[in-house]
Amino acid sequence: MTNETNSPSPGDTQPWGTRRRRFVEARSGAVERAWAPRAVRVEDGPSIGRRQIELRHLGGLEVTVEVDQFLDLGEASWNGEAVSFVAPTTSPHAEGWARRWQGGLLTTCGLTAVGVASPAEGGMHGRAHTVPASVTRTEGRWSDDGRYELAVEGFLREGAVFEQNLTLERSIRAEVGVGRIAIHDVIRNEGFVAEPVKVLYHLNLGWPLLHGGAIVAVQADPAVVVEASGVAGVWRRAVDEPVAGAAEQVDALDAVAELDGWSTATLTGEAGTVTIRFRPEQLPFLTIWRSAVAGSYALGIEPGTCWPSHAVGPERGKVGRTLEPGESFGVDLEIVFSAAEGVFAD
């Protein structure tokens, strides 16, 4: 938008937000056709029939919301480049995690298992990412201060006769012109006995944002260091180039909050910076997954109520959070894309 939106004509007494909206409407007769969330359906290939919602024009960021994968975030591009991990897998309906998982920007793991788990627990990383969402809201609308906001909301239930009865309500927010996605989840125990809840937000980044020499930095400590000394710090690593047959690396960390109560994890490379923000009071455990294997080159930044069961770390981080009957808790997560700073800046 030009500065014209900030400069009222003589005698114009309308609020600034109204002036901004009217400026746009004078130049685009139906902004919802260009800016509002767009529902689509895959018409070919192994994902045929899959429901998706596209979030576009987010200041260089474009994101697909996967309705049939409980409102997870699928393919993401930043300034025209795909930056979420693209997995070389068979189809969303294939057997087992390794053939089924599509990658994408965000996969919700849980609600009763995270990491290696038995079929009775839902298998690898649980069931949440396999449950289609009941979409309760999808719209674009003007705010009072002249911003065009996007909203997608939905609901899932993970339950069984004589077993757990857990629900998750998700709200996704974005704004036209701003490279940011905000997620707010509410997880509730609708059953009548206490239930352990394990949930992990598997955020997955790929090339070209991910490359050799890119820097991942998080406000966290290795779990063993925290247990030994209680000293808080910043965990920082340089990313390796892909190599055939390279071993995966899984680091179990304790999240550390800033003064504002948020913890920050960043990946900075030549293509830009992605910043993940979350609250350690909600998600105290952080897993960093690094795959330098050629063909499956990825970085996972994974805050959660626990670490994956296969992570090397103390058992205290693998228990999850217990919810009493009727109890709920909220989770807030932000994903922000921006131009690279520091060593990669022009």
C-alpha positions in Angstrom: 0.0 0.0 0.0 1.2 3.5 -0.7 1.3 6.4 1.7 -1.9 7.7 0.1 -3.7 5.5 2.6 -2.2 7.6 5.4 -3.1 11.0 3.9 -6.8 11.9 4.2 -8.3 14.3 1.7 -9.3 17.7 3.1 -12.3 17.4 5.4 -12.1 13.6 5.6 -12.9 12.7 9.2 -13.2 8.9 8.8 -11.0 6.7 11.1 -7.7 5.7 9.6 -8.7 2.0 9.3 -11.8 3.0 7.3 -9.7 5.2 5.0 -7.3 2.3 4.4 -10.1 -0.1 3.6 -11.8 2.3 1.3 -8.6 3.0 -0.5 -8.2 -0.7 -1.3 -11.9 -1.1 -2.2 -11.6 1.8 -4.7 -8.9 -0.2 -6.5 -10.2 -3.8 -6.0 -13.9 -4.3 -6.2 -14.0 -7.7 -4.5 -10.9 -8.2 -2.2 -12.2 -11.5 -0.9 -11.6 -13.1 -4.3 -7.9 -12.3 -4.1 -7.2 -12.4 -0.3 -9.7 -14.6 1.6 -8.8 -18.2 2.4 -9.5 -20.4 -0.6 -10.9 -23.9 -0.3 -9.5 -26.4 -2.9 -9.5 -30.1 -3.5 -6.7 -32.2 -5.0 -7.9 -33.7 -8.3 -5.0 -36.0 -9.3 -2.2 -38.2 -7.9 -1.9 -40.1 -4.7 -3.6 -37.3 -2.7 -6.7 -37.2 -4.9 -9.7 -35.9 -3.0 -7.7 -34.3 -0.3 -9.2 -31.0 1.1 -7.0 -28.0 1.5 -7.4 -24.3 2.3 -4.9 -21.9 0.7 -3.6 -18.8 2.6 -2.1 -16.4 0.1 -0.6 -12.9 -0.2 1.0 -13.0 3.3 3.9 -10.7 2.5 5.7 -13.3 0.4 4.4 -16.2 2.4 1.9 -18.8 0.9 0.7 -21.7 3.0 -1.6 -24.6 2.5 -3.8 -25.8 5.4 -4.4 -29.5 5.2 -8.0 -30.1 6.3 -7.8 -33.9 6.1 -4.7 -33.8 8.3 -6.3 -31.9 11.1 -5.6 -28.3 9.9 -1.8 -29.0 9.8 0.2 -26.7 7.6 1.3 -28.3 4.4 3.4 -26.9 1.6 4.8 -23.4 2.4 6.6 -21.0 0.0 8.5 -17.9 0.8 9.1 -15.3 -1.9 8.3 -18.0 -4.5 10.6 -20.7 -3.1 9.3 -23.9 -1.4 10.7 -23.7 2.2 8.8 -26.5 4.0 10.2 -30.0 3.9 8.9 -32.0 0.9 9.0 -35.7 1.8 9.7 -38.4 -0.8 6.8 -40.5 0.4 4.1 -42.7 -1.2 0.7 -41.2 -0.3 -1.2 -39.8 2.8 -3.0 -43.2 2.9 0.1 -45.5 2.8 1.1 -47.9 5.5 3.3 -46.5 8.3 4.7 -43.0 9.1 7.8 -43.3 6.8 5.6 -43.8 3.7 2.6 -41.7 4.7 4.1 -38.5 6.1 4.1 -35.7 3.5 6.3 -33.3 5.4 4.9 -29.8 5.2 5.4 -26.9 7.5 3.6 -28.3 10.6 2.5 -31.8 11.6 0.6 -32.2 14.9 1.9 -35.2 16.8 -0.1 -36.7 19.6 -2.5 -36.5 21.4 -1.6 -39.7 23.3 1.7 -40.7 21.7 4.8 -38.9 20.4 7.7 -40.7 18.8 7.9 -44.4 18.4 4.6 -46.0 19.5 2.6 -49.2 19.1 -0.3 -49.5 16.7 -2.6 -49.5 19.8 -1.2 -46.0 20.6 -1.7 -44.8 17.0 1.7 -45.7 15.7 4.6 -43.3 15.1 3.7 -39.8 16.4 0.1 -40.8 17.3 -3.2 -40.2 15.6 -3.8 -36.4 15.5 -2.3 -35.9 12.1 -4.4 -38.7 10.6 -7.8 -37.3 11.7 -9.8 -35.0 9.3 -10.8 -31.7 10.8 -14.4 -30.6 11.3 -13.9 -27.0 9.9 -16.0 -24.6 11.9 -14.8 -21.3 10.4 -12.9 -20.0 7.3 -13.1 -16.4 6.3 -11.3 -13.2 5.5 -12.5 -9.9 7.0 -11.4 -6.3 7.6 -10.3 -5.3 11.1 -11.3 -2.0 12.6 -7.8 -0.7 12.1 -7.8 -1.5 8.3 -6.0 -4.8 8.2 -7.4 -7.7 6.2 -7.3 -10.8 8.5 -7.6 -14.5 7.6 -9.1 -17.0 10.0 -9.4 -20.8 9.8 -10.8 -22.8 12.7 -11.6 -26.5 13.3 -12.1 -29.3 15.7 -10.9 -32.9 16.2 -11.7 -35.7 18.7 -9.4 -38.5 19.7 -11.3 -41.1 21.6 -12.4 -44.7 21.9 -15.0 -46.7 23.8 -13.7 -47.3 27.4 -10.6 -45.2 26.6 -9.6 -41.5 26.4 -11.9 -38.8 25.1 -9.7 -35.8 24.1 -10.6 -32.9 21.9 -8.5 -30.2 20.2 -9.9 -26.9 18.9 -7.5 -25.0 16.6 -7.6 -21.4 15.4 -5.2 -20.2 12.6 -4.7 -16.5 12.0 -2.9 -14.6 9.3 -2.9 -11.1 7.8 -2.5 -10.0 4.2 0.9 -8.5 3.7 2.5 -10.0 6.8 4.6 -13.1 6.7 3.3 -14.6 9.9 1.0 -17.5 10.9 -0.4 -17.6 14.5 -1.9 -20.8 15.9 -4.0 -21.1 19.1 -5.0 -24.6 20.2 -7.2 -25.7 23.2 -6.8 -29.3 24.3 -9.5 -30.7 26.6 -10.1 -33.9 28.5 -13.8 -34.6 27.9 -13.6 -37.9 29.7 -14.2 -38.7 33.3 -10.7 -40.0 34.4 -7.4 -38.2 34.3 -5.5 -38.7 31.0 -1.9 -38.1 30.0 -1.6 -35.8 27.0 1.4 -35.9 24.7 1.5 -33.3 22.0 4.4 -32.0 19.9 4.4 -29.4 17.1 6.6 -30.9 14.3 7.7 -27.8 12.3 9.6 -28.8 9.3 11.9 -26.7 7.1 13.7 -27.6 3.9 15.8 -26.3 1.1 16.5 -23.6 0.0 15.9 -22.0 3.4 17.8 -25.0 4.8 21.4 -25.4 3.4 24.9 -26.1 4.6 26.1 -23.3 6.8 22.6 -22.0 7.7 22.3 -21.4 11.5 19.7 -22.9 13.8 19.6 -21.1 17.2 17.1 -21.7 20.0 16.6 -20.4 23.5 17.1 -23.7 25.2 19.5 -26.0 27.0 20.5 -29.6 26.5 18.4 -31.5 29.1 21.4 -33.1 30.7 23.0 -29.7 31.2 19.9 -28.3 32.9 19.7 -31.2 35.2 23.4 -30.8 36.1 23.7 -27.1 36.6 20.3 -25.3 36.0 22.1 -22.8 33.8 20.1 -21.3 30.9 21.5 -20.4 27.6 21.2 -20.5 23.8 21.7 -23.7 21.8 23.2 -23.0 18.4 24.3 -25.2 15.5 25.4 -24.8 11.9 23.6 -27.0 9.4 25.5 -29.6 7.4 25.2 -30.2 3.6 23.3 -33.3 2.6 25.3 -36.5 2.5 24.1 -40.0 1.3 23.4 -42.2 4.3 23.9 -39.5 6.9 22.5 -40.4 10.4 19.6 -38.4 11.8 20.3 -36.3 14.9 17.7 -35.8 17.6 18.5 -33.3 20.4 16.3 -33.1 23.5 16.3 -29.6 25.0 14.6 -27.7 27.8 13.0 -24.5 26.5 14.0 -21.2 28.1 11.6 -18.2 28.2 12.5 -14.6 27.5 11.3 -11.8 29.8 8.0 -11.6 27.8 7.4 -15.3 28.5 8.1 -16.5 24.9 10.8 -18.8 23.7 12.3 -18.3 20.3 13.9 -20.7 17.7 15.3 -19.5 14.4 16.7 -20.9 11.2 18.7 -18.3 9.3 20.0 -18.9 5.8 20.7 -17.2 2.6 17.0 -17.3 1.6 15.8 -15.6 4.8 14.9 -16.3 8.4 12.1 -18.3 10.0 11.3 -17.7 13.6 9.2 -20.0 15.8 7.8 -18.5 19.0 6.1 -20.5 21.7 5.5 -20.3 25.5 7.6 -22.8 27.7 4.9 -22.7 30.3 2.7 -24.5 27.7 5.4 -26.4 25.8 8.4 -26.8 28.1 10.2 -29.4 26.0 12.0 -28.8 22.7 13.3 -31.3 20.2 15.6 -30.4 17.3 15.6 -33.0 14.5 18.3 -32.7 11.9 18.3 -34.9 8.8 21.3 -34.4 6.6 20.6 -37.5 4.6 20.6 -36.7 0.8 17.0 -36.9 -0.5 15.4 -36.4 2.9 17.1 -33.2 3.9 15.2 -31.5 6.7 15.3 -29.6 9.9 12.6 -30.1 12.6 11.9 -27.6 15.3 9.5 -29.3 17.7 8.2 -27.7 20.9 5.9 -30.0 22.9 4.5 -31.1 26.2 7.1 -33.9 25.9 10.0 -35.2 23.9 9.5 -38.1 21.4 9.8 -41.4 23.1 13.0 -42.3 21.1 14.8 -39.0 22.0 17.9 -39.4 24.2 16.8 -37.5 27.3 15.6 -37.9 30.9 12.3 -39.8 31.4 10.8 -36.6 33.0 10.5 -35.2 29.4 8.6 -38.2 28.0 5.6 -38.3 30.3 3.5 -35.6 28.9 0.9 -33.5 30.7 -1.9 -35.0 32.8 -5.4 -33.5 32.3 -8.0 -34.0 34.9 -11.6 -34.7 33.8 -13.0 -31.6 32.2 -9.6 -29.8 32.3 -8.1 -28.0 29.3 -5.0 -26.0 28.4 -4.1 -23.6 25.6 -1.1 -23.5 23.3 0.1 -20.5 21.4 2.5 -20.8 18.5 3.8 -18.2 16.0 5.7 -18.8 12.7 7.3 -15.7 11.2 9.2 -15.4 7.9 11.5 -12.4 7.3 14.5 -11.3 5.3 17.8 -12.8 6.5 19.8 -10.7 9.0 23.3 -10.8 10.4 25.9 -12.9 8.5 23.5 -13.5 5.6 22.3 -9.9 5.2 23.3 -8.0 2.1 
